[in-house]
């Protein structure tokens, strides 16, 4: 295998594509390569059945997965470093994330740098450096762009920057979230047969749009898999609320494509004008476009999706679905079919 040249614009992306090709059918259920790091997942439910003297089935299956990955390395002429390898552990730190059967947590060693970050930020260079570091952990922070907006606005200022109370409050909020031990992202389950579909909840605000990918655990409680948000530019901030909601849906569908493509999922929308058109057999405008986007995600007639809306009286409720016969005539309305 040739070495990817350093400094090329697409060197990292090309290396990642090649590693995904090496993983083949093991991705994403058994293995999720990240450049030169390849972590093999262990079964969530531990089968205590003994398959060999002193060896339980869940350990045996994990060792077989490791063997399969090493065989694929041999096939593609890739060398694995034994001193750097960690085998059969309950928790491992990968790229600053503590990963285990429970999901992902922040590495406390990395969070110390943020907790001790010198304040105040008086230059745009220091502002960009701080935002670049905390932005790496944004998937753990709900409403990240809304929180950092007072700090991000400092980039447009000139000269010595003023350090106001709202900016200090934003920094303290970020530090409190990132240094909390309770911040945990659930591990996604890609088995559609367990009856726990992904839930995509989106929302659009005056300054940002975003959403969260959710899934129920074995105990039936919903937990976040990752958060997503982005700041609206000056033109997008003049959009109507209807357009902001549509933009939030499209942005989250694109961001979470690796999780949702080809799988059933529930789209949750807060009560706006985006919801009513979904109830009609022949959708129009944004409803048709959103339905077509979800259809292109791999739903089709075999993959059926739901849309839920929120009310203060009843909470989340399913929007009245279309029948299968209507879906066959209007296949682009995947989002509104039960």
N, C-alpha and C positions, 0 to 999 in steps of 0.2 A: 504493500500500500504506500503510495506516495504521500509526502508531507505537504500539507496545505501551506502555501507561501504566506508569511506574516506580512501584514500591512495592506493586503488586498481588501477592497471594500466589501466583497461578499465572501471572504475567507471563512468567517465564522458560520455563516448560513450554509455554505457548501459543505463544511465539515459536519454540521448537524444533519444535513440531508443524507450524507453518506452513512452516518452512524444509525440513522433511522432505517436505512436500507439494510444494514447489517442486522439490526434487531428483527426485522421482518415481522412475522406474525406474533412475536412476543410482545410487541408494542401495541397498546399501552397496558394490557392486562397484567403482564408479568415483568416487563422491563421498560424503563423510561430513560433512554440515553440523553445526556446533556453534554455535548461536545466530547470530552475525554473522560467524563464520569458516567459510569453505567451501574445503576442500582437495580437490583433484582428484588421484587416484592415477595413478601411472605404472606401466606394465607391469613385472612382476617380471623376466620373461625378455626381454632386449633382442633384438628381431628386427633384425638388421643389414641387411636387404634395403632397397635404395634405391628409394623410390617417386617421388622427385623428385630432380633434380640436387643432390647434397649433403645430402639429407634422408633419414634412415633411417626405417624403418617405425614403430619404437616411439616416435620423436619425433613423427611425423605423427599417429599414433593419439592421443597425449597432447594434441596441439594440437586435434584434432577433439573430444575430450572437453571441453576448455576452451570451445571454441566452442559446443558443445551446452549447457553450463551457462549461458553468457552469453545464449544464445537463450532459455532458460527464464527467466532474470532479466528479459529484455525482455518476455516474455509476461506475467509477473506484476508488471510495473512496479516492479522492484527496481533500485536504483542501486548499481553497483560502483565502488569508489574505486580509480582507477588508481595513485596514489602509494603506496597501501598494498598493492598487489598484487605478488606475487612469482611469476614464471612460469618453468617449465622448470628447476628446480633439483633436485639429488640429495637434499638434506636441507633441512628447514625446521623451525623452532621454532613449535609451536602449543600455546598454553595451558601453557607450561612443559615441554612434551615435545619432544624432538628426534626427528622422524619421518623415516623413509626406507624404502627397500626392505627393509632388515633388520628393521624393526619400530619400537619406541619405546625411547628412552633418557631418562634424567633430564637436565635442563638444569643444567650445572654452576653457572651464575650463580644459579639458585634454591637450589641445595644449600649455597651459602656461608652463607646465612642460618641454616640448621639447624646447620651446623658451628660457627658462632660464637654459638649461642644461649647466653645467660648461665645459669649453673648455680650453686647448686642452686635448685630450685623450692620456694619456701617458702609460697606461698599457692595457694588453689584457682583463683584467677583466672589465675595464671601456668601452672598445670597444664593448665587448659582451653585456654589459648592455644597451648601447646606441642602438645597432642594434636590440636588443630584443624589445625595446620600439617602435622605429620607424617602425619595421617590422610588428607590429600589424595593422598599418594603410597603409600597402603597397597596398591594393586594391584601394586606392585613388591616387596612384602615378604612372604615366606612365613611364615605363622603370626604375622601382625601383632598380633592381639588377645592372643595368648599372651605376646608380648614386652612389650607395654605394660601388661599386667595389674598389675604392681607400681605403676606410675605412675597408672593409672586408679583404683586403690583409694584414692589420696590424696584424691580428690574427696569421699569420704564422711567424711573426718576433719575435725575442728574445730580452730580455733586455729592456732598455728604448726606447720607440717608438719615431720616428721622426715625427713631425707635419709639413707636407709640405703644399704648397699652394693649390694643387689639393685636398687634404683632407679637408682643410678648406673650399674650394669652394663647395665640396660635402655636407658638413654639412649645409652651408648657403642655398644651393639649397633646401635641405629637409625642413629646417625651413621655408623658404619662401612659399613652396607649402602647408605645413601643417597648417600654420597660415593664409592662404588666405581664405577669405570668399566665394570666387568663386568656390571652390572645392566642387562639388556636383555630386553624382551618381544617375542616374535616377532610378525610381522604375520600375521593370520589369512587363510587361503585359503578362499573361499566356493564354489569350484568343486568340486562333488561328483564330477566325472568324473576327477579326478586321483588318486582312491583314497587320500586322506589325510583321513579323518574326524576330527572333533573328539573329544577324549578328556576326559571329566569325571571327575576323581578327587576323592572326598570322604572326610571323616573327622570323627568326633566325639570330643571330649575332655572332661575333667572341668570345664573352665572355658569352653571355646569350641568352636564348630563351624566348618568351612570346607572349602575345596577349591581346586582349581586347574584351569584350562582349558588343555589341552595339544593340540598338533598337530605332526605330523612335518613337517620341512622337506624340501627337494629332496634333501638328502643322506641322508635316512632317519632322522635323529636327532630325537628329540622335544624340543620347546622350549616353555616356558610362554608363554601369551598374556596371562594375568592371574591374580593370586591373589585370593582372597576369604576372609574370616573374620569372625565376629561373636562378641561375648561373650554367654554365657548368663546370663539373669537368675536370681534366687535360686530360683524355682520350677523352672526348666529344669535347674538343676544337680542337682536331686534325681531327674531322670529316670534310668531304667535305660540301660545302654549301647545297648540295642536302639533305644530311642526317640531317643537322641542321634544315632545313625547315620541314622535316618529323617529327623530334623530337618535334618541336614547335607545330605542329598540334596535335600529340598524347598527349602531356602534357596539352594543352588547352582543348581538348576533355574530358580528365579525370577530370580536375579541374572544368569545367563548366557542368559536367554531370547532376547535379541537375536541371539546367536550360534547357538543350537541350534534355534530354531523352524523347523520344516519341513525339517530336515536330519538325515542319519544321524549318530549319535555313539555313542561307547562310554562306558559308565558303569562306573567302577572303584570297587569297594567292598572295604575290608579285611575279613578273615574274621570275620564276626559272624553272629548269627542272622538277619540280613536276607537273606543270600545263599541258604540252603537252600530257602526257599519258592519262589524264582524258578525252581527246576528242575522244579516240578510243573506239569502241564497246567492244573489248576484252582487258581490261586493264591488265597490268602486273606489277610485282615488287611493288614499293611503292604505285602506283595508286590503285592496287587491294587491298592492305593491308589497305590503308586509307578508301577506299570505304567500305570494310568489317567492319571496326571500326565504321563508321558512320551508317551502316546498323544495327549493334548491339546496337546502341544508341536508336533504336526504330523506325527508319524510315520505312523500309520495303516498299512494293509496295504502301501502303496507304500514307506514309509520304515522300514527294518528296523534294529534296534539290537542291540547286544551288551552283556553284562554280564561283567566280569572280576573275579576275586577274587585276593588276594595270599597266597602262602605262601612261607616262607623257603627251602624246598627248590627250588621251581620258579618262583618269581617270580609275575608276572601271568599268569593262565590264564583262558580263556573258560569261563563257567559253561555247562553242557550246554544247548544251545538247544532250543527247541521246533520242531516241523516246521511248514511253511506251512499244512498242513491243520488243525493244532491252532490256529494263529494265527487262521485265518478264523473258527473257532468262538468264540475268546476274544480278540477284537481288543484288549482292554485290556491284554493281556500283551505289548505291543510290546517292552518292555525285555528280554524273554527269548527273542526270536526271532532266528535267524540268517538 
